[in-house]
Amino acid sequence: MSDVNRERDLVLAPNEYAFISDQTKGHINVYVGPYKTSLANTDRPVMFDDATKRFEKCNLEEAMRAFVIAPEGWYIVLKNPSKDTNPPKIGTSNNLVELNVGRKVNIAGPISFALWAGQMARVIRGHNLSSNQYLLVRVYDEQQARENWGKSVIKTKEGEISEAKELNEVAENLTMGQLLIIRGDEVSFYIPPTGIEVVRDEDAEDDEYVREAVTLERLEYCILLNEDGNKRYIQGPKVVFPKPTEVFIQKKGMRKFKAIELNEMSGLYIKVIAPYKEGKNEYKEGDELFITGKNQMIYYPRPEHAVVRYGNQERHYAIAIPAGEGRYYLNRKTGTVALMKGAAMFLPDPREFVLVRRVLSKKQTSLWFPNNNEAMEYNLALQDIAKNDNFVTDFELQEQNQAPKQFQQLRKKRKISDEMVGDEFNRDSSFTPPRTITLDTKFEGAVTISPWTGYAVLVVSKTGKRKVIEGPQSYLLEYDEELEGIELSTGTPKTTENSIKTVYLRVLYNKVSDEIMAESADYTQVRINLSYRVNFEGSSDKWFNVENYVKFLTDHMRSYIRNTVKKYPIMEFYANGITILRDAILGESEKKSGKRTGRLFEENGMRIYDVEVLDISLGDANIENLLISSQQDTVMQTLRINSEKRKLEFTQENEAITRQIAATQSETKQKIYDLQKQETQKLLEVTLSKIESEIISKERHLQAKLDEQKSLNQINDDELSRQKAINNLELEKAQKQLEQFILEEQTEVEAVVAKAKAVSPDLIAALQSFSDKELAQKMADSMAPLAILGGKSIADVFGNLLKGTQLSSVLSSLKLPENTEE
């Protein structure tokens, strides 16, 4: 039990504090040592996480923290200070106070104190500055900065605490976010006041606050770039401090650079980018200068100058021309090519002149330098380079590794040391040759275009004029004329992935192949390989209206052919695909000439005058196999039908002969029948004569019998009259008998009615009583066994049953048998 109590005891030494959370109220108290207390069960030690800004539960040992301590020359940046600015009291428990959340203050040492719950503190060493160091500070609270500006710790080089007038003037003009520079040549030690923070140097490896200024020696300079885009060029010897809005321009990690040494055989090509005046000379924007060692041996860049480079080349060097040799150079202004003969050191002004090389063809080289393989290789190398660009520098020759051996022996320049060294020049043991272009004499004059037979090119001038040149012929291009390029899709099917760019359009007997995937009416995929034959017709001004006529042609025809295939089931299309496609693309053949009209594209005058269907295959091999099998079956059926046709022809001929035989036989029979008919007619005449005789005889017999029937009818009529008289007599007799019977019945009814009237009520009562006695007697006989079972007499049982009825009086007058027990 004592161990449990010991675990709940909070013992704080001097300079220690802990946060304890009251779980019932949510309050967080600060216990400051030296202090001892026993925690309640509802108290929980907590710690404040600076990253998450939350209180995390922990054990007592983790909750105990040391005071924030700043010795002499250090300071504390305290976030969320208390409103009364007092720290927690020592040796007691402190309730939570109200904090200025989001604010921070700077507190100079020496000082130590405990933190309130929710406060954060960072202890920073005071900033010691040497004469070539500086601090970049930022105003984060202008009001606090103005009020506390005098509380900043600033020691000048004389060792006195300074509140100079200049600093006071700065304090009056402070604004939120303003940046200031604290220079080490003016301030040796600095602690910022509240409202000012020192900005870390993010470029430093250890994220220091103190920044290094740039120390320039002689022949060194640095460049500072301001936020407004202006630059400052500063020459040494000097210690350079930037303005708050300036940064040092760096190159390869260096912030200072060597001045450029020039001599009479080297120079710099300069472009003036801003007007300026130097001595008596005035320069305006856009002027170009070529500065050599003759007029300036040491060159420092200035903000009005921009060096014109060719590749990585800054300095231009003179070339040595031995005696008996020469070099071509082109005047950029007049376009003339001149020859500089040796011996001389030639430094061409890049503003006006550029060196050129003359490229000889294989034929010229073999004629002028027979059996000279080195000269042949030299010109072939230049020809390979000139294919891509007529302007080739010596550095480009070296990078492409295509130059002759003498160009591959270019000297590699040693870099000038970027470190701080003494006053010396690092000179290259060799020099960089000037920029050189390659000019083929084949193209020194006007550019000549010679399209071949069946080809055409489109010439376009900068004024908008267009003309089409059809081969074979030659055409000289004007200076402002160019050839308009076209693009040709390649591959099968045609795509633009690997298109060919050219200026030559084939206008006669062109051939364009393509592969098309289509779908039949019954949703079967069909692959069609075909080749179009194309000519360009009509006005040549329309031929180049479509940049990629191959894509234009194939895209349109793909859509058209897919629509055509969609109209046919696969069986019909597979059997007649070539005919269907040719009719759809070229139109049907004319009846007289047999020619087809073809398909004309009005956009560029292109006409498809023929098409070759190379292959038709199905996307599904199983369906294709079925179609092949079906075609085989069709062939077999056709053969079978042909066989049956031949059999039919044989049968028809055979039957024709049979019919002719039958006809002949029928004629013979007809003759026989005619004769037999004649005989029959004679026989018929004899028979009719006999029949006529018999008819006459029968008619006479029937007439005699008819006379006999008439007599019989008369006799029958007389017999019927007699029978009718007898029946009438019998009916009259029956009627008389019926009337007699009815009379007898009426008499009897009347007698009965008279008898009923003679019956009196007493008689009726007597009869009823007589009948009731008989009924009671019968009931008594049937109910006797029930009376025996109940232990009563029959009279009692029956009396109770018929009590209140007319039979009860009858029952009392009867003597019923008594119920006796045996």
C-alpha positions in Angstrom: 0.0 0.0 0.0 2.9 2.3 0.8 4.4 1.6 -2.7 1.1 2.7 -4.3 1.1 6.0 -2.3 4.7 6.6 -3.2 3.8 6.3 -6.9 1.2 9.0 -6.4 3.6 11.4 -4.6 4.9 14.3 -6.8 8.3 15.5 -5.5 9.8 18.4 -7.5 13.3 19.7 -6.9 14.3 23.3 -7.5 14.2 24.4 -11.1 11.7 21.6 -11.9 8.0 21.8 -12.8 5.2 19.5 -13.9 1.8 19.7 -15.5 -1.1 17.9 -13.7 -4.5 17.5 -15.3 -7.6 17.5 -13.1 -9.8 14.8 -14.8 -13.0 16.0 -13.2 -12.8 19.7 -14.4 -10.3 19.6 -17.3 -8.0 22.1 -15.6 -4.2 21.8 -15.9 -2.2 23.0 -12.9 1.5 23.8 -12.9 3.4 22.5 -9.9 6.7 24.3 -9.4 9.5 23.0 -7.2 10.7 22.7 -4.7 7.4 21.1 -3.9 5.9 17.8 -2.7 2.3 16.7 -2.9 0.2 13.5 -3.1 -1.9 13.4 -6.2 -5.6 12.4 -6.1 -7.0 9.6 -8.2 -8.4 12.1 -10.6 -5.1 13.8 -11.2 -3.1 12.8 -14.3 0.4 13.9 -15.2 0.5 15.3 -18.7 3.1 16.8 -21.1 2.6 19.4 -23.8 3.7 18.3 -27.3 5.1 21.3 -29.3 4.5 19.6 -32.6 0.8 18.6 -32.2 -0.1 21.4 -29.7 -1.8 18.8 -27.5 -1.4 17.6 -24.0 -0.4 13.9 -23.9 -0.7 11.6 -20.9 2.5 10.4 -19.4 4.0 9.1 -16.1 5.3 11.4 -13.3 8.9 11.1 -14.3 8.1 12.2 -17.9 5.9 15.0 -16.6 8.7 16.6 -14.6 10.6 19.2 -16.7 13.5 21.5 -16.1 13.1 25.3 -16.1 13.8 27.2 -19.3 17.2 28.8 -18.6 19.0 31.4 -20.7 22.5 32.4 -19.4 24.3 35.7 -20.1 24.5 36.3 -23.8 21.5 34.1 -24.7 17.8 34.8 -25.1 14.5 33.0 -25.1 11.8 33.1 -27.7 8.6 32.5 -25.7 5.4 31.7 -27.6 1.9 32.2 -26.0 3.1 34.4 -23.1 0.7 35.0 -20.2 -1.3 38.3 -20.1 0.2 39.3 -16.8 3.7 38.4 -18.1 4.5 36.6 -14.8 5.8 33.0 -14.8 4.4 30.3 -12.4 5.2 30.9 -8.8 8.0 28.8 -7.3 7.3 26.2 -4.6 3.5 26.0 -5.1 0.7 24.8 -7.3 -0.4 27.3 -9.9 -3.8 27.3 -11.5 -4.0 27.9 -15.3 -3.8 31.6 -16.3 -5.0 33.3 -19.5 -2.4 33.3 -22.3 -1.9 35.5 -25.3 -2.1 32.6 -27.8 -0.3 33.2 -31.1 2.0 35.9 -29.8 5.7 35.5 -28.9 8.2 37.6 -26.9 12.0 37.7 -26.8 13.6 37.6 -23.3 17.3 38.3 -22.9 19.3 36.3 -20.3 20.3 35.6 -17.7 16.9 34.3 -16.7 15.1 31.0 -15.8 11.5 30.2 -15.2 8.8 27.5 -15.5 6.3 27.4 -18.4 2.6 27.7 -18.2 0.6 24.9 -19.8 0.5 25.6 -23.5 3.6 27.8 -23.7 6.6 27.0 -25.9 10.1 28.3 -25.6 13.3 28.1 -27.6 16.7 29.2 -26.2 19.0 30.8 -28.7 22.6 32.0 -28.3 23.1 35.7 -28.8 24.5 36.5 -32.3 28.2 37.3 -32.4 29.2 38.9 -35.7 32.6 39.4 -37.3 33.2 42.3 -39.7 32.3 40.1 -42.7 29.1 38.6 -41.3 25.6 39.9 -41.1 22.1 39.0 -39.9 18.8 39.1 -41.8 16.0 40.1 -39.4 12.2 40.3 -40.0 9.5 42.4 -38.3 6.7 40.1 -37.2 4.9 42.5 -34.9 5.5 46.2 -35.8 3.8 47.6 -32.7 5.8 45.4 -30.3 9.0 46.1 -32.4 8.5 49.9 -32.0 7.8 49.6 -28.3 10.7 47.3 -27.5 13.2 48.6 -30.0 15.2 50.2 -27.3 15.3 46.9 -25.3 17.3 45.1 -28.0 20.9 44.2 -27.0 23.2 45.8 -29.6 27.0 46.1 -29.0 29.0 48.2 -31.4 32.7 47.7 -32.2 33.5 50.2 -29.3 31.8 47.8 -26.8 29.1 50.2 -25.7 25.4 49.5 -25.7 24.0 51.6 -28.5 20.7 53.3 -29.0 21.9 55.4 -31.9 19.7 58.0 -33.7 19.9 56.0 -36.9 18.4 53.0 -35.1 15.7 55.1 -33.5 14.8 56.4 -37.0 14.6 52.9 -38.2 12.2 52.0 -35.3 9.8 54.7 -36.3 9.5 53.3 -39.8 9.1 49.6 -39.0 6.3 47.7 -40.8 5.0 44.2 -40.7 7.2 41.8 -42.7 10.0 44.3 -43.2 13.5 42.9 -43.6 16.6 44.5 -42.1 20.3 43.8 -42.3 22.4 43.9 -39.2 26.0 44.3 -40.4 29.0 42.9 -38.6 31.2 45.8 -39.4 28.8 48.0 -37.3 27.4 45.6 -34.7 29.5 42.9 -32.9 26.7 41.4 -30.8 22.9 41.4 -31.3 19.8 40.1 -29.4 16.5 41.0 -31.1 13.7 42.7 -29.1 10.2 41.5 -29.0 8.5 42.0 -32.4 11.8 41.2 -34.3 13.0 37.7 -35.3 16.3 36.6 -36.8 15.8 34.7 -40.1 17.7 31.4 -40.4 20.1 30.9 -43.3 18.4 28.1 -45.1 21.4 27.7 -47.5 23.8 26.9 -44.6 24.4 23.3 -43.8 23.7 23.6 -40.1 20.8 26.1 -40.6 22.7 29.0 -38.9 21.5 32.5 -38.3 24.7 34.3 -39.1 25.3 34.8 -42.8 28.6 35.3 -44.5 29.2 38.5 -46.6 31.3 38.3 -49.7 34.9 39.4 -49.4 36.3 40.5 -52.7 40.0 40.7 -53.5 41.5 42.6 -56.3 40.5 41.4 -59.8 37.3 39.9 -58.3 33.7 41.1 -58.5 30.3 39.9 -57.4 26.7 40.5 -58.6 23.7 41.4 -56.5 20.2 40.9 -57.8 17.4 43.0 -56.3 13.7 42.0 -56.2 12.9 44.8 -58.7 15.2 43.0 -61.3 18.1 45.5 -61.1 21.7 44.3 -60.6 24.7 45.7 -58.8 28.2 44.9 -59.9 30.7 45.4 -57.1 34.5 45.2 -57.7 37.1 44.3 -55.0 38.8 44.7 -52.7 35.7 45.1 -50.6 33.4 43.4 -48.1 30.0 43.3 -49.7 26.8 43.2 -47.6 23.5 42.8 -49.5 20.5 44.9 -49.0 17.5 43.1 -47.4 15.9 42.6 -50.8 19.1 41.5 -52.6 20.6 38.1 -53.2 24.0 37.1 -54.6 24.0 35.6 -58.1 25.8 32.3 -57.9 27.4 30.2 -60.6 28.5 26.7 -59.8 28.1 27.6 -56.1 30.4 30.6 -56.3 29.3 34.1 -55.4 32.4 35.9 -56.6 34.1 35.8 -60.0 37.4 36.7 -61.6 37.8 39.7 -63.9 38.5 38.8 -67.5 42.0 39.3 -68.9 42.3 40.5 -72.5 45.2 41.1 -74.8 45.6 42.3 -78.4 44.7 38.9 -79.8 41.5 38.4 -77.8 38.3 40.2 -77.3 34.7 40.2 -76.0 31.5 40.6 -78.0 29.3 42.9 -75.9 25.7 44.0 -76.3 24.6 47.2 -74.7 21.3 46.5 -72.9 20.9 49.9 -71.2 22.1 53.4 -72.2 25.1 54.8 -70.3 27.9 57.3 -70.7 31.6 56.6 -70.2 33.9 59.6 -70.5 33.1 61.4 -73.7 31.4 58.4 -75.3 27.7 57.8 -75.0 26.1 54.4 -75.7 22.5 53.6 -76.3 20.5 50.4 -75.9 21.2 47.9 -78.6 24.7 49.0 -79.5 27.3 46.3 -80.0 30.9 46.5 -78.8 33.9 44.5 -79.5 36.3 45.1 -76.6 39.9 43.9 -77.1 43.1 44.2 -75.1 44.1 47.2 -77.2 41.6 49.4 -75.4 41.0 47.5 -72.1 43.3 44.9 -70.7 41.2 44.0 -67.7 37.4 43.8 -68.1 34.9 44.0 -65.3 31.2 43.4 -66.3 28.8 46.2 -65.8 25.0 46.2 -65.6 24.7 47.9 -69.0 26.6 45.1 -70.7 25.7 41.6 -71.8 28.3 39.2 -73.2 27.3 37.6 -76.5 28.3 33.9 -76.4 28.5 31.3 -79.2 27.9 28.1 -77.3 30.2 28.3 -74.3 32.6 30.6 -75.9 33.0 34.1 -74.3 36.3 35.3 -75.6 37.2 35.5 -79.3 40.8 34.7 -80.3 42.9 35.6 -83.2 44.0 32.8 -85.6 47.4 32.3 -87.0 47.7 32.3 -90.7 51.1 31.0 -91.8 52.8 32.4 -94.9 51.5 30.9 -98.1 48.1 30.1 -96.6 44.9 32.0 -96.3 41.4 32.0 -94.8 38.0 32.9 -96.2 35.9 35.4 -94.2 32.3 36.6 -94.9 31.2 40.2 -94.4 27.9 39.9 -92.6 26.8 43.3 -93.8 27.6 43.1 -97.5 27.6 39.4 -98.0 30.9 39.3 -99.8 33.5 36.6 -99.1 37.1 37.8 -98.9 40.5 36.1 -98.5 43.0 36.9 -95.8 46.5 35.8 -96.8 49.3 34.9 -94.4 51.5 35.4 -92.6 49.2 37.2 -90.1 47.4 37.0 -86.8 43.8 37.5 -87.8 41.2 38.6 -85.2 37.9 39.1 -87.1 35.4 41.5 -85.5 32.4 39.3 -84.9 30.1 42.3 -85.5 31.1 42.3 -89.2 33.0 39.2 -90.1 32.8 35.4 -89.7 35.1 32.7 -90.9 33.8 30.3 -93.6 35.0 27.0 -94.9 34.6 25.8 -98.5 33.3 22.3 -98.9 34.4 20.4 -102.0 32.4 17.6 -103.5 33.9 14.1 -104.0 34.4 14.9 -107.7 36.2 18.1 -107.0 38.3 16.6 -104.2 39.4 13.7 -106.4 40.3 16.0 -109.2 42.0 18.7 -107.2 43.7 16.4 -104.6 44.2 13.0 -106.3 44.9 10.1 -104.0 44.7 12.4 -101.0 42.7 10.4 -98.5 43.1 12.9 -95.8 41.6 15.7 -97.9 38.7 13.4 -98.9 37.9 12.5 -95.3 38.1 16.2 -94.4 35.6 17.3 -97.0 33.3 14.3 -96.3 33.3 15.2 -92.6 32.3 18.8 -93.5 29.7 17.6 -95.9 28.1 15.4 -93.1 28.0 18.4 -90.8 26.7 20.8 -93.4 23.7 18.6 -94.2 22.2 19.7 -90.9 23.4 23.2 -90.5 25.4 25.6 -92.7 26.8 27.3 -89.6 29.0 25.0 -87.6 31.3 26.1 -84.7 34.5 24.4 -83.8 32.9 23.4 -80.5 30.1 21.8 -82.4 32.6 19.9 -84.4 34.2 18.6 -81.3 30.9 17.6 -79.6 29.7 15.8 -82.7 33.0 13.9 -83.0 32.7 14.1 -86.7 35.4 16.6 -87.5 38.7 15.6 -89.1 41.7 14.7 -86.9 43.0 18.3 -86.9 39.6 19.4 -85.4 39.6 16.7 -82.8 42.9 18.1 -81.4 41.3 21.2 -80.1 42.7 22.4 -76.8 40.7 21.9 -73.7 40.5 25.2 -71.7 41.5 25.0 -68.1 39.0 26.7 -65.8 40.0 29.8 -63.9 40.2 29.1 -60.3 37.2 30.3 -58.4 39.0 30.2 -55.0 40.5 33.2 -53.2 44.1 33.4 -54.5 46.7 36.0 -54.8 47.1 38.6 -57.6 47.9 36.4 -60.6 46.5 35.4 -64.0 45.8 31.9 -65.0 46.4 31.8 -68.7 45.5 29.0 -71.0 48.4 27.3 -72.8 46.2 27.3 -75.9 43.5 29.5 -77.3 40.0 28.8 -78.6 39.5 29.4 -82.3 36.8 31.8 -83.4 33.4 30.8 -84.5 33.5 29.3 -88.0 30.7 28.4 -90.4 30.8 26.0 -93.3 29.8 27.3 -96.7 29.4 25.0 -99.7 30.3 26.8 -103.0 27.6 24.7 -104.6 25.1 27.0 -102.9 27.0 30.3 -103.0 24.6 31.6 -105.7 20.8 31.5 -105.6 19.2 28.3 -104.5 18.2 26.2 -107.4 15.3 23.8 -107.2 15.0 21.0 -109.8 12.0 18.7 -109.2 12.0 15.4 -111.0 9.4 14.2 -113.5 6.0 13.6 -111.8 6.9 15.8 -108.8 6.1 19.4 -107.8 7.1 21.9 -105.2 5.3 24.9 -103.7 7.2 28.2 -103.6 6.0 30.7 -101.1 7.3 34.3 -100.7 7.1 36.4 -97.5 4.7 38.7 -99.4 2.2 35.8 -99.6 2.7 34.9 -103.3 2.5 31.2 -104.1 3.5 29.2 -107.2 3.7 25.5 -108.0 6.8 24.3 -109.9 6.2 21.0 -111.8 9.1 18.8 -112.9 11.1 18.4 -114.9 12.5 21.9 -114.7 14.8 24.1 -112.7 13.8 27.2 -110.7 15.9 29.8 -108.9 14.5 30.9 -105.5 14.2 34.5 -104.7 15.8 35.7 -101.5 12.5 35.9 -99.7 11.1 32.7 -101.2 10.9 29.4 -99.4 9.6 25.9 -100.1 6.5 25.0 -98.2 6.8 21.6 -96.6 4.3 18.8 -96.5 4.0 15.8 -94.3 3.4 12.2 -95.4 2.0 9.5 -93.2 3.8 6.2 -93.3 3.3 2.6 -92.4 0.4 0.2 -93.0 -2.1 1.2 -91.8 -1.1 4.8 -92.3 -0.3 6.7 -89.1 1.4 10.0 -88.2 3.8 8.5 -85.7 6.7 8.2 -88.2 5.6 10.7 -90.8 8.0 12.0 -93.5 8.5 15.7 -94.0 9.4 16.8 -97.5 8.8 19.6 -100.0 8.3 17.3 -103.0 4.8 16.3 -103.9 4.4 13.4 -106.3 1.5 14.4 -108.6 1.6 11.6 -111.2 1.1 7.9 -110.7 1.3 8.1 -106.9 0.6 5.0 -104.9 -0.9 5.0 -101.4 -1.4 1.7 -99.6 -3.5 1.3 -96.4 -5.0 -1.3 -94.1 -8.6 -0.9 -93.0 -10.5 -2.7 -90.2 -14.2 -2.7 -90.9 -17.3 -4.4 -89.6 -19.9 -6.2 -91.7 -23.7 -6.0 -91.3 -23.6 -9.1 -89.1 -20.8 -7.6 -86.8 -17.9 -9.5 -88.2 -14.5 -7.8 -88.3 -12.9 -7.6 -91.7 -9.3 -6.6 -92.5 -8.8 -5.0 -96.0 -5.4 -4.3 -97.6 -5.6 -2.1 -100.6 -3.5 0.3 -102.7 -4.8 3.5 -104.2 -3.5 4.9 -107.5 -3.6 8.7 -107.2 -3.1 11.6 -109.6 -3.3 15.3 -109.0 -5.5 17.1 -111.5 -6.9 20.5 -112.2 -5.5 23.8 -111.0 -2.1 23.3 -109.3 -2.8 26.0 -106.8 -5.0 23.5 -104.9 -2.5 20.7 -104.7 -0.8 21.8 -101.5 -4.0 22.9 -99.7 -3.8 19.7 -97.6 -0.6 19.4 -95.5 -0.8 15.6 -95.2 -2.7 14.4 -98.2 -2.0 10.8 -97.4 -3.7 11.1 -94.0 -6.5 13.1 -95.6 -7.0 10.4 -98.2 -6.8 7.4 -95.9 -9.0 8.9 -93.1 -11.7 9.7 -95.6 -11.6 6.4 -97.4 -11.5 4.4 -94.2 -14.8 6.0 -93.1 -16.3 5.5 -96.5 -15.2 1.9 -96.9 -16.3 1.0 -93.3 -19.8 2.4 -94.2 -19.8 0.4 -97.4 -18.8 -2.9 -95.7 -21.5 -2.3 -93.0 -24.2 -2.7 -95.7 -23.3 -6.3 -96.6 -23.4 -9.5 -94.6 -20.1 -11.2 -94.3 -21.0 -14.1 -96.7 -21.8 -11.7 -99.5 -18.9 -9.4 -98.9 -16.3 -12.1 -98.6 -17.5 -13.6 -101.8 -17.7 -10.3 -103.8 -15.5 -7.9 -101.8 -13.2 -6.8 -104.7 -16.1 -5.9 -106.9 -18.0 -4.2 -104.1 -14.9 -2.1 -103.1 -14.0 -1.1 -106.7 -17.5 -0.1 -107.5 -17.8 1.9 -104.3 -14.4 3.7 -104.6 -14.1 4.2 -108.4 -17.8 4.1 -109.4 -19.3 1.5 -111.7 -17.9 0.9 -115.2 -19.5 2.8 -118.1 -21.4 0.5 -120.5 -19.8 1.9 -123.7 -16.2 2.6 -122.7 -15.9 0.3 -119.7 -14.0 3.1 -117.8 -14.6 4.2 -114.2 -14.9 7.9 -113.1 -12.7 7.4 -110.0 -13.0 9.5 -106.8 -12.1 13.2 -106.9 -11.1 15.3 -103.8 -12.2 18.8 -104.4 -10.0 20.1 -101.5 -6.7 19.5 -103.3 -7.5 18.2 -106.8 -6.5 14.6 -105.9 -8.2 11.8 -107.8 -8.2 8.1 -107.2 -8.1 6.6 -110.7 -7.6 3.0 -109.7 -7.5 0.8 -106.6 -5.9 -2.6 -106.0 -7.6 -4.8 -103.4 -4.6 -6.8 -102.2 -6.2 -8.9 -99.5 -9.5 -9.4 -97.6 -9.3 -11.3 -94.4 -11.5 -11.7 -91.3 -10.5 -10.7 -87.8 -11.9 -14.0 -86.5 -10.0 -17.0 -87.9 -12.8 -19.4 -87.0 -15.3 -17.4 -89.0 -12.9 -17.2 -91.9 -12.4 -21.0 -91.8 -16.1 -21.4 -91.8 -16.5 -19.2 -94.8 -13.7 -21.1 -96.6 -15.5 -24.3 -95.8 -18.8 -22.7 -96.9 -17.1 -21.7 -100.2 -15.8 -25.2 -100.6 -19.3 -26.5 -100.0 -20.6 -24.0 -102.5 -18.0 -25.2 -105.1 -19.0 -28.8 -104.4 -22.6 -27.9 -104.7 -21.9 -26.0 -108.0 -20.1 -29.0 -109.3 -22.9 -31.2 -108.2 -25.4 -28.8 -109.9 -23.4 -28.8 -113.0 -23.4 -32.6 -113.0 -27.1 -32.6 -112.5 -27.5 -30.0 -115.3 -25.6 -32.3 -117.6 -27.7 -35.2 -116.5 -30.8 -33.0 -117.1 -29.6 -32.1 -120.6 -29.1 -35.8 -121.3 -32.5 -36.6 -120.0 -34.1 -33.8 -121.9 -32.6 -35.0 -125.2 -33.5 -38.6 -124.3 -37.0 -37.7 -123.5 -37.3 -35.6 -126.7 -36.4 -38.6 -128.7 -38.8 -40.7 -126.7 -41.6 -38.1 -127.3 -40.9 -38.2 -131.0 -41.2 -42.0 -131.0 -44.4 -41.7 -129.0 -45.7 -39.1 -131.4 -45.1 -41.4 -134.3 -46.7 -44.3 -132.5 -49.6 -42.0 -131.5 -50.2 -41.0 -135.1 -50.4 -44.7 -136.1 -52.9 -45.3 -133.3 -54.9 -42.3 -134.3 -55.3 -43.7 -137.8 -56.4 -46.9 -136.2 -58.8 -45.0 -134.0 -60.2 -43.1 -136.9 -61.0 -46.3 -138.7 -62.5 -47.8 -135.5 -64.5 -44.6 -135.1 -66.0 -45.0 -138.5 -66.9 -48.5 -137.8 -68.3 -47.5 -134.4 -70.5 -44.8 -136.0 -71.9 -47.4 -138.4 -72.5 -49.7 -135.5 -74.1 -46.8 -133.5 -76.5 -46.1 -136.3 -77.6 -49.7 -136.3 -77.9 -49.6 -132.5 -79.9 -46.4 -132.4 -82.2 -47.8 -134.9 -82.8 -50.8 -132.6 -83.2 -48.5 -129.6 -85.6 -46.3 -131.3 -87.7 -49.3 -132.1 -87.6 -50.4 -128.5 -88.5 -46.9 -127.2 -91.6 -46.7 -129.4 -92.6 -50.2 -128.1 -92.0 -49.1 -124.4 -93.9 -45.9 -124.9 -96.9 -47.8 -126.1 -96.6 -50.1 -123.1 -96.4 -47.3 -120.7 -99.4 -45.5 -122.2 -101.4 -48.6 -121.6 -100.2 -48.8 -118.1 -101.0 -45.1 -117.5 -104.5 -45.7 -118.6 -104.7 -48.6 -116.1 -103.4 -46.3 -113.2 -106.1 -43.8 -113.9 -108.7 -46.4 -113.3 -107.0 -47.5 -110.1 -106.8 -44.0 -108.8 -110.6 -43.6 -109.2 -111.2 -46.7 -107.3 -108.9 -45.6 -104.5 -110.7 -42.2 -104.2 -114.0 -43.9 -103.7 -112.6 -46.2 -101.0 -111.1 -43.2 -99.1 -114.5 -41.4 -99.2 -116.2 -44.4 -97.6 -113.6 -44.7 -94.9 -113.9 -40.9 -94.1 -117.7 -41.3 -93.5 -117.1 -44.2 -91.1 -114.5 -42.2 -89.1 -116.8 -39.2 -88.8 -119.6 -41.4 -87.4 -117.3 -42.9 -84.8 -116.1 -39.4 -83.7 -119.6 -38.2 -83.3 -120.4 -41.2 -81.1 -117.4 -40.5 -78.9 -118.4 -36.9 -78.4 -121.8 -38.0 -77.2 -120.3 -40.3 -74.7 -118.0 -37.6 -73.3 -120.8 -35.2 -72.8 -122.7 -38.0 -70.9 -119.7 -38.6 -68.7 -119.3 -34.9 -67.8 -122.9 -34.7 -66.9 -122.6 -37.7 -64.6 -119.6 -36.2 -62.8 -121.3 -32.8 -62.2 -124.2 -34.6 -60.7 -122.0 -36.5 -58.3 -120.1 -33.4 -57.2 -123.3 -31.6 -56.4 -124.4 -34.6 -54.3 -121.1 -34.5 -52.3 -121.5 -30.8 -51.6 -124.9 -31.3 -50.3 -123.6 -34.0 -48.0 -120.9 -31.8 -46.6 -123.3 -29.1 -45.8 -125.3 -31.6 -43.7 -122.3 -32.4 -41.3 -122.6 -30.4 -37.9 -119.8 -29.1 -35.7 -120.6 -31.6 -33.0 -120.1 -34.3 -35.4 -116.8 -32.9 -36.4 -115.7 -32.7 -32.7 -116.8 -36.3 -32.2 -114.9 -37.5 -35.1 -111.8 -35.5 -34.0 -112.2 -36.9 -30.5 -112.4 -40.4 -31.9 -109.3 -39.8 -33.9 -107.4 -38.3 -30.9 -108.2 -41.3 -28.8 -106.8 -43.6 -31.3 -103.6 -41.4 -31.5 -103.2 -41.2 -27.7 -103.6 -45.0 -27.5 -100.9 -45.5 -30.0 -98.5 -43.0 -28.3 -99.1 -44.7 -24.9 -98.2 -48.0 -26.4 -94.9 -46.6 -27.8 -93.9 -44.5 -24.7 -94.4 -47.3 -22.2 -90.8 -48.4 -22.2 -89.6 -44.8 -21.5 -91.9 -44.6 -18.5 -90.5 -47.8 -17.1 -86.9 -46.5 -17.4 -87.9 -43.3 -15.5 -89.7 -45.1 -12.7 -93.0 -43.4 -13.6 -96.2 -44.6 -15.1 -97.0 -44.2 -18.8 -99.9 -41.9 -18.0 -97.7 -39.6 -16.0 -95.0 -39.3 -18.6 -97.5 -38.8 -21.5 -99.6 -36.4 -19.4 -96.6 -34.2 -18.7 -95.7 -34.3 -22.4 -99.2 -33.4 -23.7 -100.1 -31.0 -20.9 -102.1 -28.0 -22.1 -103.2 -29.7 -25.4 -106.5 -31.0 -26.5 -105.1 -34.5 -26.2 -104.6 -34.1 -22.5 -108.4 -34.4 -21.9 -108.5 -37.5 -24.1 -105.5 -39.0 -22.3 -107.2 -38.5 -18.9 -110.3 -40.5 -20.1 -108.1 -43.4 -21.2 -107.0 -46.1 -18.8 -103.3 -46.5 -19.5 -101.2 -49.4 -18.2 -99.4 -48.7 -15.0 -95.7 -49.1 -14.5 -95.1 -52.1 -12.4 -91.8 -53.4 -11.3 -91.3 -57.1 -11.6 
